[in-house]
Amino acid sequence: MNLKILDFSKSLRVFAVSLFALSLLAGNAYAADPVFNSLSNDLETLTLENRTTNPNASNPGAANWRDPISASGGDAVSFRFYYHNTVTGTTASNTRLRIYYPGGASTTLNMTGSIISDNAAQVNDTGTINVSSSQSITFEGTAYWYPNQTTVNPISLNVTNAGSYVEVNIGSVDGGWSSQGNVVFRANLSNNAPNSNNPVVDAGANVTINEGQSASLLATVTDPNSLAMTYSWSCNGGNLTSSTVLNPVYNAPSVGVTTTYACTFTATNVNSNSGSDTVYITVLNIDGGSGGNVYSVGYGGPELNVTLSANPSSGASPLNAVDLVATVNSIGLTGYPIRYSFDCENNNSWELNVETRNTNYTAYDLCNYYYDDTYTAKVKVEQSGFIAYSQATIITGQKSSSGYYGISVDAGPGKDIGENQSVILNGSAYSQFGYGLSYYWSCNGGSLSNTNSLTPTYYAPSVSTDIVYTCTLYATDTRGYKNSDIVNITVRNTGVGTNNGNLKISTDNPTNITGSAATLNGSVIADGNQPVNVRFNWGKLSSYNNFTPWISNKHSGQSFNHYVSGLEKGKAYHYRVEASNGKEVVVGADTAFVTKPDSVSAFSATGVSPNQISLAWTPGNASCYTMILRKTGGYPLNSGDGSVVYYGNGRTFIDTDLSNNVWYYYRAWAVACDEGLYSFSEGQSARAYTVAASNGQSFVQTTVESGISAEALARDLTQNEIAWQGSILSNPDDEVEFKAIITPTGGKSLTDVVLKAVLSDKINSVSDIKINGEIFTGSIDEIKLGTVALGETKTITFKAKIASRDGFSYGANELVSSFEVSAGNIPSVKKEVNISVSRNVEAEAGLISFIDWRIYSGILTFLFILVCLAMMWLLIDRKKGKECLTEKAASTKVEKSRYFNIK
């Protein structure tokens, strides 16, 4: 029997050769060349913008770069050159960014942008400018480099102009997102060649500031012949400290809406040759917020108002078929036809004009927004010679490589502290595209000194065991896009706590409340046998971002107070006591109050019939209602002394069903309301005598109108929120609490009052329903409240849970719940509560946004190990096979010797 067995030494040689080949394969994987702009989430290489019509075109992070663009004769244009070496671990050397441009004039100017490097393949992209008249293009001598993902403080680069192309050299570019950047070229359109003797002028980077603020304008200028020059500035809004210096200070005016002004800088040399450039200054309205601003025009009688909203108002681009919804509210113009004019991009294009008598009009599917940007839509309404305007903001965008919409957020390192102690949180955030950011913190335990600061102080609660709390930092840019990050705070049980240890304190009710001040009160219940230092933390919306001076050496049974001033009329404020005795630090419970509104003025009472008295007044400033009580025999002393005859927001009222020839005494209070809390002004008094009817005289009975005042509020219990608000920020799985407040207005009680709640489908597990603090066992879907007397308020509260994170898409999710109140035959009132729920993909999974060469190398390494294991198995199997066959041959030989006598 002839058996061929694989030689073991030969197998080892095959194994070694295989290992060597695989090592070469793996080694070649690491020797990759640089590649530019090859990832799916890279931006377009060459994009353009009209700098004359869009002042943000100098900012590479603006969302309005596109290709092609339109321009008019003489316009200034910009080119954004985007570059990104996508191969980590490589370096592109001697990198040049080049733009080829036409030499002559044309109505269509075609450019080609090229990224050229000594060791990377060339990348090309085209850009087109469509011009209204034949124009040539002239590039400026300076380009602006934004390396390493920066969008501010660019590096100036000299532009090489070769006649058919312009070029800058940015040197070496490392692989990876951190080295990604942009270069912005500037050019100007004209129908003739530029005068080489004109000064070269740059008015500086565009500026964004708040109304009422100031900013320096940083113009630069050079004269080709080094001649002396004079300067002049002109602006179409705001003012300058000087119009004849190179770098004046611009003073922004007050604006009703965010407005962009242009300041033109001109330099003229002694030969009368001049050059000009324009800088655009965006002045932010800091009072009105974004969108929905109301403009009204009236002339002492009729008045016309309009509000505009967009549906949807945000989304990924392209955002098509957006509805514009206009609502008109006019006084003295009812019945006249209304002409609506809609403009999708506030450029006076007026895409739709329609005339109707309806005070609500929706322009369905009117607007299309194709690019990532912040757009402003406008409506103009005309009625009987009156005109009113309103605007709405539409935001389009997508997730960028550096975080949601270019926003990077870091809530800082984790913290480990004892209960009732404090620590500073180290948050940070930036916008890759240079947009301004606002911040908001939310914690599921403990409290913060300031929820709108990047570095607030965190106050740990009392805990019975060690607990890990989570604080989320949200950053929102001026476009409305948002990203977030979390920090974990471990709070250790130390055996002492808020009023649970030896030190116990009390936050007492405030006194001396006026429209602008109040006295905060507290007391030491137990000092723990140590002198106690105390102070108050106070602010709006339970932010506690104000701190009174420390009051030292307090002991058990002693009270203390502090007078705070500069408060806003008719607003809710929260405060609590903070105390320390050297061994323990504790904080007291939250106490809230509402500052007083101004009193009503010009309050009068006039008898107009045997059973009617006419009341008139001017509502108090910062009030939401006026309450009037009636009494005979003397004026009402307080809100419980007499009968409530009126509660509402009107200015006149007829009190009816009175007795003839009787003196009636009235007192009126202005009522302020905030966060579901109320305060009353000082009362104002008036009296009147019912008039006896003369012979033949008749009187017309006045119909008394009633109405409904309703509020809808919420707060996040998981985040230990105390203040009630109409719009809150929450996370998946949070527990929230709702509050609905119902108050009769006018001159009569409400009958057959019904509250219907329609909650978002992402809100469930409703529990603990209460009406004025009493448990209600029915459904929140419909609550029948019966009669609500004038001067009485019904408050309905309940708790609910937000759905788990799997029920939400990544980013911000808006949950809208509505509360509708109806009564008798009067119109119902509907209020909404908005809960913005954020789901953060980075916080959940830390997902990798792209695959680089290191991952490919890891795959090859895995395959290499797999092949090695397979070959080892093969060698072992072959060896076992040889041993098996040897045994079989020996056995056969034994059998043959037995039967055939073979030796």
DARAPE-V511630 format. One line per field, one symbol per residue. ss: DSSP state (~ for helix, > for strand, _ for the rest). phi: phi as a letter, one per 30 degrees, with the letter a starting at -180 (. if undefined). psi: psi as a letter, one per 30 degrees, with the letter a starting at -180 (. if undefined). Layout:
BEGIN
ss->???
phi->???
psi->???
END
This chain:
BEGIN
ss->_______~~~~~~~~~~~~~~~~~~~~~~~___>_>_________>>>>>____~~~~_______>__>>>____>>>>>>>>_>_____>>>>>>>>>>_____>>>>>>>>>>>>__>>>>>>>>>>>>>>>>>>>>__>>>>>________>>>>_>>___>>>>>>>>>>__~~~_>>>>>>>>>>_________>>>____>>>>___>>>___>>>______>>>>>>>___>>________>>>_______>>>>>>>>>>>____>>>>>>>>>>>_________>>>>>____>>>>>>>>>__>>___>>>>>>>>>>>>>______>>>>>>________>>>>>___>>>>>>>>>>___>>>>>>>>>>>__>>>>>>>>>>>___>__>~~~>>>>____>>>>___>>>___>>>>_____>>>>>>>___>>________>>>_______>>>>>>>>>>>____>>>>>>>>>>>__________>>>>>>>>>_____>>>>>>>>>>>____>>>>>>>>~~~___>>___>>>>____>>>>>>>______>>>>>>>>>____>>>___>>>>______>>>>>>>>>__>>>>>>>______>>>>>>>___________>>>>>>___>>>>_______>>>>>>>>>>>>__>>>>___>>>>>>________________>>>>>>>>>>>________>_>>>>____>>>>>>>>>>>>___>>>>>>>>>____>>>>>>>>>__>>_______>>>>>>____>>>>>>>>>>__~~~___>>>>>>>>>>>>>__>>>>>>>>>>>>>>_~~~~~_______~~~~~~~~~~~~~~~~~~~~~~~~~~~~~~~~~~~~~~~~~~~~~~~~___
phi->.cccceddddddddddddedddddddddddcdddbchcddcddddbbbadddcbddddcdddccdaadbcaceidcbbbcccbaddcdjcbdchdccbbdbddccadbcccbcbcbbdbbddcbacbbcccdbdbccbdddbcbccdhidbbhdcdbdcdccjcacabccidbddjddcdabbcccbbcacaddddcddccbdjddbbbdeicbadccdbabcdchddbcbbbbbcaibcdacbcdbdcccdddbdbebccccccbcbddcidbbbabcccccddccciciidccbbabiadbbbbbbbcbdcaldddcchddcccbcbbcibejddcccbcbdbhcidhdbbbbacddbbcddhdcbbcbdaccbcbbbbbbhicbbbabbcbcblbdcdckdhiccbbdjddbbbdeicbaddcdaaaceciddbcbacbbcaibbdadccdbdcccdddbdbdbccbccccbbdddjdbbabbbcbdccdcjbadhccdcbbbccddbhdbdbaaccbaacdbciibdccbaccbldhhdhcbbdddccicbeiccaaaccbidcdibdbcaaccbbcicbbbbdddbbacddddddbhdbbbdcadbbbccbaceddiccbbcbcbacildedadcckcdcabacdbbacdchcddhbdccbbcbdccbahicbbcdddccabacdcdddeidbbcdcdcdcabcbbbbaacddchdcdcbdbbcbbeidcbbcbcbbbdbjbbdcchdbccccdedccbhdahdbchicdccdcdeabcciccddicbcccbacacdeddddbddjdbcccccbccbahccddbbbbccccccccddddbhdddaccdddedddddddedddeddddddddddddddddddddddddddddddcchdc
psi->kjkjkkkeeeeeeeeeeeeeeeeeeeeeefhllkkkhflfgllkejllljfefjfgffjfflggklkllkllkflkllkjjkkjjfjkflkklhkkjkjklkfaklfjjklkkkjklfgkkkkkllkkjjkflkllkkklfkljkilhglglilkkkkkkjgefllkljgbkjlklefgkalkjkklkklglkljffkkjkjflklkkllkfllkkkillkkkfghlklllkkkkgkallfkggleilkkjklkkelkkklkkkkkkklfggklkllkkkjjjkjgefaklgkkkkkligclkklkkklkjlfllkkkjlhkkkjkkkjlkggkfkkkjkkkjeghggfifkkkklfkfkkkjkhekkjfljljlklkkkkkjhflkllllkkkkkllklfgajhgjkkjflllljllkgllkkkillklkfgglkkllkkkkgkallejfgkfilkkjklkkflkkjlkkkkkkklffflkllllkkjjjkkgflajgfbfkklkjlkllhkafgllkkklljekfghkkkkllkklalhhfhgkkllkklhllkfklllkkkaglkkglkkkllkkkkgfekklkalkkllklklllllhklkkkflfgkkkkklkkkkglflkkkkkllflkkeafgjakjfkjagaflkjkahllkhkkkkkkkkkkkkkgglllkaklkllllkkkkklkfklkkkkkjkllkkkkkllljeeghkekklfklkllkglklklkkkkkklbgllklhkkkkkjlkfgkahklhkkjhfkkkfakfekkjfbkjlkflkkkkllllkkllffgllkakkjjkklkkklkbglklkklkkkjjkkkjeefefhkkflkafeeeeeeeeeeeeeeeeeeeeeeeeeeeeeeeeeeeeeeeeeeefefghk.
END
